[in-house]
């Protein structure tokens, strides 16, 4: 699939897809955990990037209780 064929998602659509809030979505972008593309003053998201984030978050083990990474 080429970039021209890829449908870009709005921030709300991406947040809904990940089942998180928009502020949490923006935090993930600021932290570098999720790729967001600026289009003017708004962010757009490529579905494959959301899938990559989900895959990484599932593969990353949770730290033991009381231990911060």
Secondary structure, 3 states (H helix, E strand, C coil): CCHHHCCEEEHHHHHHHHCCCHHHHHHHHHCCCCCCEEECCEEEEEHHHHHHHHHHHHHCCCCCCCCCC
